[in-house]
Amino acid sequence: MSKRKSKTARGLVTRRIVYTSRQRPDDRPQEIKVNVRRGTIIDLDYAAAMVAIRTHLSLNDVRVGGRSKMTVAGEDPRDVVHDLVAGVMPLDEHEAQDKATTLQWVRSGAPLFRIARPATPDKHLCVYCALFDEERRTVLLVDPVKAGLWLFPGGHVDDGEDPRTTVLQEANEELQITGEFHPRFGDAPLFLTVTRTRGEHSHTDVSFWCVLAADQDMRIEADPREANQVRWFDLDDPAKWAHDRFDPHMPRFRNKLLAYLGTPALVG
């Protein structure tokens, strides 16, 4: 993959990324463009293109600056993560503490990304993608085969990858959709959590929860080997949220989403 850049107005940099497949070197090179301001992706076409590339090519096929990264060439992935964390507006004291400890972790120079299965290093970045139908005020949750809890689709952030790219990639891989960040929230994470997992290979997940635009009528194709079922949950129906088979942070995420919508959270 090669890259070129040209300066535009108001501090924007337009980067042109040309890529080819090492497995299919005779294929015609493809090109995408991305606008960047102060190291932050502001053109969602880039993230969408990365999803498309990784859908059709293996990860090792796609290289930026000689490394397998889905961030813009020349950016420091740690700076990207730092800015995403710093931009989170805490819901409560719990999230404020998670934000403070996460910023401390990022600034410490500790590894941020999982580099080996099942959990190396012990603390690493993850993402959740919350599909939100604003008209019906519902969100889509998945009942994974292994977890035993209702969760949002998501996964680990690959080494050096922009977490926002991971969000769109996970939506594509788990639900077979082309995800788009919800215009009300943009590509910034709405919610941040730090969670110690239970069971074998216990580790700490630092998770960005992002909101994608969705429609209950959209076609969803979850892999039956990975998910027992998917279901839309009504944000305004407390009875739907009463049982204990949710991610432990799910009630707080619901409260924060409702707060952004200007609606008080109802309890069951």
C-alpha positions in Angstrom: 0.0 0.0 0.0 1.3 3.4 -0.8 0.1 6.8 0.5 0.2 10.4 -0.6 -1.1 13.5 1.1 -2.1 17.0 0.2 -3.0 20.0 2.4 -6.4 21.5 2.2 -8.1 24.4 4.0 -8.5 24.9 7.8 -5.9 22.4 8.9 -7.3 19.5 6.9 -5.0 16.9 5.3 -6.4 14.8 2.5 -4.6 11.4 2.3 -4.8 9.1 -0.7 -4.2 5.5 0.1 -3.6 3.1 -2.7 -3.7 -0.6 -2.0 -3.3 -3.9 -3.7 -3.6 -7.5 -2.6 -0.4 -9.5 -2.1 -2.4 -12.6 -2.9 -3.7 -11.1 -6.1 -0.8 -8.8 -7.2 -2.1 -8.5 -10.8 -5.3 -6.9 -9.6 -5.8 -3.2 -10.5 -4.8 -1.0 -7.5 -7.6 0.5 -5.6 -7.6 4.0 -4.0 -9.5 5.7 -1.2 -9.3 9.2 0.2 -9.6 10.3 3.8 -9.7 13.8 5.4 -7.8 14.2 8.7 -7.7 17.2 11.0 -5.1 17.1 13.8 -4.8 13.3 13.7 -8.6 12.7 13.9 -10.5 11.0 11.1 -13.4 13.3 10.0 -14.4 11.4 6.9 -16.3 8.3 7.6 -15.6 7.0 4.0 -12.2 5.9 5.3 -13.7 3.7 8.0 -16.2 2.3 5.6 -13.4 1.6 3.1 -11.4 -0.2 5.7 -14.3 -2.5 6.4 -14.7 -3.2 2.7 -11.0 -3.9 2.3 -10.9 -6.3 5.3 -14.0 -8.0 4.0 -12.4 -9.0 0.7 -8.7 -9.2 1.7 -7.0 -10.9 4.7 -5.6 -8.6 7.4 -2.1 -9.2 6.3 -2.9 -8.1 2.7 -3.5 -4.5 3.9 -0.6 -2.5 5.1 -0.1 1.1 5.9 3.4 2.4 6.4 4.7 -1.2 6.2 2.6 -2.5 9.1 -0.8 -4.1 9.3 -2.8 -1.1 10.7 -6.2 0.3 9.9 -5.3 3.7 11.2 -4.2 6.6 9.0 -0.6 6.4 8.1 1.6 8.7 10.3 -0.9 8.7 13.2 0.1 7.4 16.6 -2.6 4.9 17.6 -2.0 5.8 21.3 -2.9 9.4 20.5 -6.1 8.3 18.7 -7.1 6.2 21.7 -6.3 9.0 24.1 -8.4 11.5 22.2 -11.4 9.1 22.2 -11.2 8.6 25.9 -10.7 12.3 26.6 -13.8 13.1 24.6 -16.1 10.9 26.7 -18.5 12.9 28.9 -19.1 10.8 32.0 -22.6 9.8 33.0 -21.8 9.2 36.7 -19.0 8.9 39.2 -18.4 5.3 38.0 -17.7 6.4 34.5 -15.7 9.4 35.6 -13.4 7.0 37.5 -13.2 4.7 34.5 -12.2 7.6 32.3 -9.5 8.8 34.7 -7.9 5.4 35.1 -8.1 4.7 31.4 -6.3 8.0 30.6 -3.7 7.1 33.1 -3.3 3.7 31.5 -3.0 5.2 28.0 -0.4 7.8 29.1 1.6 5.1 31.0 2.9 3.6 27.8 1.4 0.2 28.6 0.3 -2.0 25.7 -3.3 -1.1 24.6 -4.2 -3.9 22.2 -4.7 -7.6 22.5 -1.8 -9.2 20.5 -2.4 -12.9 21.4 -5.3 -15.1 22.3 -6.9 -15.6 24.7 -5.9 -12.5 26.7 -2.5 -11.1 26.2 -1.9 -8.5 27.5 -4.2 -8.8 30.5 -5.7 -5.4 29.9 -6.7 -4.4 26.4 -9.2 -2.4 24.2 -12.6 -3.6 23.0 -15.6 -2.0 21.3 -19.4 -2.4 21.4 -21.6 -1.2 18.6 -25.1 -0.3 19.7 -27.5 -0.4 16.7 -30.1 2.3 17.5 -33.5 2.8 15.7 -34.3 6.3 16.9 -37.8 6.4 15.4 -38.8 3.3 17.3 -36.5 4.0 20.2 -35.1 0.5 20.2 -31.6 -1.1 20.3 -30.4 -4.4 18.9 -28.8 -6.9 21.3 -27.2 -10.3 20.6 -27.5 -13.4 22.7 -24.0 -15.0 22.1 -23.6 -18.7 22.3 -20.8 -18.5 24.9 -21.6 -15.5 27.0 -25.0 -16.3 28.4 -25.8 -12.6 28.5 -27.5 -10.1 26.2 -24.8 -8.0 24.7 -24.2 -5.5 21.9 -22.1 -6.8 19.0 -18.4 -6.1 19.5 -14.9 -7.4 19.8 -11.3 -6.7 20.5 -9.4 -3.9 18.8 -6.5 -5.2 16.6 -3.0 -4.0 17.3 -2.7 -0.4 16.1 -6.3 -0.2 14.7 -8.6 2.8 15.1 -11.4 1.6 17.4 -13.9 3.4 15.2 -12.9 1.1 12.4 -13.3 -1.9 14.6 -16.8 -0.9 15.4 -17.8 -0.9 11.7 -15.9 -4.0 11.0 -17.6 -5.9 13.9 -21.0 -4.8 12.7 -20.2 -6.1 9.3 -18.7 -9.4 10.5 -21.3 -10.3 13.2 -24.5 -9.0 11.5 -23.6 -8.7 7.8 -24.5 -5.1 7.6 -22.7 -1.9 6.5 -22.7 0.1 9.6 -23.0 3.9 9.8 -22.4 6.0 12.9 -25.6 7.6 14.2 -25.6 11.3 13.2 -26.8 12.3 16.7 -23.6 10.9 18.2 -21.1 10.8 15.4 -18.1 8.4 15.6 -17.2 9.3 19.1 -17.9 6.7 21.8 -21.0 7.5 23.9 -19.9 5.3 26.8 -16.7 4.0 28.4 -16.3 1.0 30.7 -13.5 -0.9 32.4 -14.6 -4.5 33.2 -12.8 -7.5 34.8 -14.2 -10.5 33.0 -15.1 -13.7 34.8 -14.3 -17.3 34.3 -11.2 -18.9 32.6 -8.7 -16.5 31.2 -10.1 -13.6 33.2 -8.8 -10.2 32.0 -9.7 -6.5 31.9 -11.6 -5.1 28.9 -11.5 -1.3 28.3 -14.5 -0.8 26.1 -15.8 2.0 23.9 -19.5 1.8 23.3 -20.5 3.5 20.0 -23.9 4.1 18.5 -24.8 3.1 14.9 -27.9 4.2 13.0 -30.3 1.4 12.4 -33.8 0.4 11.4 -35.7 -2.5 12.8 -36.7 -3.5 9.3 -33.1 -3.8 8.1 -31.8 -7.2 7.2 -29.7 -8.8 10.0 -27.8 -12.1 9.4 -26.2 -13.2 12.7 -24.0 -16.3 12.5 -25.9 -19.1 14.2 -22.6 -20.6 15.4 -21.9 -17.4 17.3 -25.4 -16.1 18.4 -28.4 -17.9 19.6 -30.6 -15.0 18.6 -30.8 -11.2 18.1 -33.6 -9.0 19.5 -34.7 -5.4 19.5 -35.3 -4.0 22.9 -37.6 -1.0 23.6 -35.6 1.6 25.6 -38.9 3.0 27.1 -40.2 -0.4 28.4 -38.7 -1.0 31.9 -40.0 -4.6 31.9 -37.7 -5.5 29.0 -34.7 -4.5 31.1 -35.7 -6.2 34.3 -33.8 -9.5 34.2 -30.2 -10.1 35.0 -29.1 -11.5 31.6 -27.5 -8.3 30.4 -24.0 -7.0 30.5 -23.6 -5.5 34.0 -23.0 -2.1 32.5 -26.1 -2.2 30.2 -28.5 -0.4 32.6 -26.0 2.5 32.8 -25.6 2.6 29.1 -29.4 2.7 28.7 -29.6 5.5 31.2 -27.0 7.5 29.4 -28.6 7.0 26.0 -32.0 8.1 27.4 -30.3 11.1 29.0 -28.9 12.2 25.6 -32.4 11.7 24.1 -33.8 14.0 26.9 -35.8 11.2 28.5 -35.6 10.2 32.2 -34.7 6.6 32.7 -37.6 4.5 34.0 -36.9 1.6 36.3 -38.8 -1.7 36.5 
